[in-house]
Structure formats: structure tokens, C-alpha cells
Amino acid sequence: MFSLPAVTRRFFTVLAMSGILFMTSCGTDDGLGKRFPVSGKVTYNGNPLEKGVISFVPDDPKGVGATGPIENGAYTLSTGGNNDGARAGKYKVAITSKEDATAKAKANFEKARTGRKNAAGTENLGAIPKEFVRKAEAEAKSLIPLGYGDPDTTNLTAEVEEKTNAIDFTLSDADAPPAPKAPASRRGRKGS
């Protein structure tokens, strides 16, 4: 009778258990519900939108949104990551596109460093501190009308169906929604 050494039996047992665990976990719900592939094209004034972010905001208050980067006019949505799509339903669509703030943050950081004594080594800046990045991002100019980027003002909508969805968006200055209103300033004493 053929007998495997104990180490080999343990190896095959662990391998078999791992396979069973993997197969049973494939069908589990991750808590985000069933999603369907969503991708498409975004143009602005007749040209592919070079870069930006697209967000599908559900009409249903209990719904789950989805987002994705826009690169060279193309996007793919993700809800939980890895281009997993969006849940079926109706959405408002918000699209933003801003100048690249990294170069401005780097320049501001370099300027701040050269203003100090012993600022040698500014040619190799390393990581840019977050405060420089945040400030540059806040000051970055929008490349499209601001109304497209706010769920309250956007005129873009979409419906994700229980299938593979190809949804394109055509943005233009002529059809742009109004820019969102700035929040009203609060008056009064702090804490009142």
C-alpha cells in the first residue's frame, strides 16, 4: 500500500482547504450590492476631456454612489474598487476637471525653502508637505464650468441598467449649468 509522508499529506490538506475556502468566498456579498459595468466617453466643447473625475450620485438617499477617473475622454466607474461598476438605478452625474496642482505646490514649496537660510538642496525637494498641496489644489482653476461638478446644479443624469452600460456625456460652455452658490457666511459669536 502507498503511503505519503506526513509533511506531504499536510501540504495537500492545506492546499485543498485553501481551494475550498477560495471557491466558497467567490459568491459572497461584499455589502455594496450587485454592480454592473459602466464606462463611456466625456467630451467638452467637442474634444475629449483630458482629465477629471466623474461621480454618479444616486437619486435614492439609501443608494451607493460610484466614481472614476477620466483620462483622455474615457472613464470606467468603481463602487468598491477595481472598476466594479455601479448599482442599477438613476443617478445625478457630477464631473470635475482642474489644473494640475502638483507643479504649483512644488514651486511654492521650493520658493518657501529658498527664502530660508541654508536652503541648499532645494533641487531635490522630496515629498511636498501636505499644506502646500492642499493650498495649490484649492487654488487650482477648473477646466470646465463649475456647475457640472456639483450634484445640486449639474444637469447631467444617467440610468444604470442590469447589463453592461456605455454612457457618454457631452459638456459644453453653451449648455453649462449655473455655478453653485457659495455658502452664506455665518454671523455672530463663535459657539452661538
N, C-alpha and C positions, 0 to 999 in steps of 0.2 A: 504494500500500500504506500502511496506517495504522500509525504508529509513535508509541509513548508516550515522553514524555521520560524520561530516566534516573531522575530523582527519583521519578516516579510508578511506574515499574517496581519500584524498590527498596521503595517503600511497600507495594505489593501483594504483593511477595515476603515481606516481613516479616510482613504480615498473614496470609498463607497459612500460613507456618511457625508462627506463634503458634497458629493454629487447629488445625493438625495436632498440635502439642505438647499443647494442651489436651485434644483428643479422645483421644490415646493415654494421657494421665495419668489419665483418669477411672476406668479399671478397675484401677489398681494397688492392691496391698495395702499398707496403712499399718502392718503388723506387729501389729495388735491383733486380727486375725481378723474374720470376718463377725459383724455385730451385728444385733440385732432390736429394734424399738421396744418400750420398756417404760414404761408410765405407770400412774397409778392414784390412789386416794384413801387418806388416812390419817386415821382418827378416833381421838380419845382421850376416853374416858368419854362417848361418844355425840355428841361435837361435832368438827367438822373441826379438825385440829391446825393452829394458826395459822401456825407457822413451825418450821423444823427442817431436819435433813439426814438423808437415807436412804442407806444403803450396802449394796450387795449384795456379800457376801464369798463367793467361790467355795469349794465343798467340795473341788474339785480343787486341790491345792497348786500346780500349774502354771497354774491358771486366772488370769483377769484380772478384777478387780472393777469395779464401776460405782457411781457416786454421783449424787445430785441434790438440789437444794434442795426443801424442802416449803414451799409458800406457800398459805395458805387451804385446807389439806387436800389439795392436789393436788401431784403430783410427776411428773417425767419424768427418766429415767436417761441418763447420759452415761458412756462409757468413755474416749473420746478427745476429747470436747468436742462442742458443738453438738447436744445431745440425740440422740446417735447410737445410744443403746440399750445393750444388753448382749449378750454372747455366750450362746449356748444352753447350758443346764446348770442344776445345782442350786446354791442359794445359802443361806447364813445371812443374815438381814437385821437390820441394826443401825439404830436410829432414835434420834437425839438432838434435844433441843429445850431451849434455855437462854434465860434472861432476856437482854435486850439489854444488853450490857456497855458500849456506846458512851457512854451518858449518865453512867454511873458513872465511867468513865475520864475523861471531860471534867470532871466535878465534882471528882474527886481532883486532876487537873492544875491546875484553877483554884484549888483550896484551897492547893496547894503554891506556886503563883505568888503568891498574895495574902499568904502568910506571909513572903515575901522583901521586903527593902527595895526601894523604887522599883518596885512591882508594877503600875504604871499600865499600862493596855492589856489587862487580863485579859478585858475584854468581847469582844475579838476574838482568840480563842486560836489560830487557825490549826490546824496539824496537831498532833495529840496524840502525844507521844512514845510509842514502842513499849512501854516498860516500864510505863507507865500502862495501856495497852490490854491487855497480857499479864496484868497483875495483876487487872484487872477481869474478864477472861474466865475466869481461874482461880477467881475468887470467885463468878462468876455461878451462880445457882441453877438446877438442872434443873427444867424444867416438866413432865417425865414421869418415871416410875420409872427409875432408872439402869440397871437390868438390861436394858432394851430397847436400850441404846446400846453394849453390849459383845458382840462376836461369841462370846465364851466363855459368856455367860449368857443371851443372847437366846433366846426360844422361837419366834421368827419365822423362817419359811423360805419359799422361793419356788423355782419352776422356770420358767426362761425357755425357751420353745419357739421353733422356727424359724418364727415368724409375728409379727404384731403382738400384743403382750401387754398386757392390762389386769389389774393385780394390786393388790387393795385390802388394807389392813391395819387391823384393829380393835384398838386398845390400850385397856386399862383397868387401874385400880388393882387390881381383883379378880383379874385373870389375869396380873398383872405377874410377870416372872421375878425371882429374887433379885438384889440389887445385887452387883456384882463385889467381890471381896475386895481390900482394899488390899494392895499388895506388902509382903512382910515386910522389916523394916529389917535392914540388914546390920550386923553387929558386927565389931569388930576394927579393926586399924590400917589406915590408908589405904595402898593398894598391896599388901595381903597377900591 
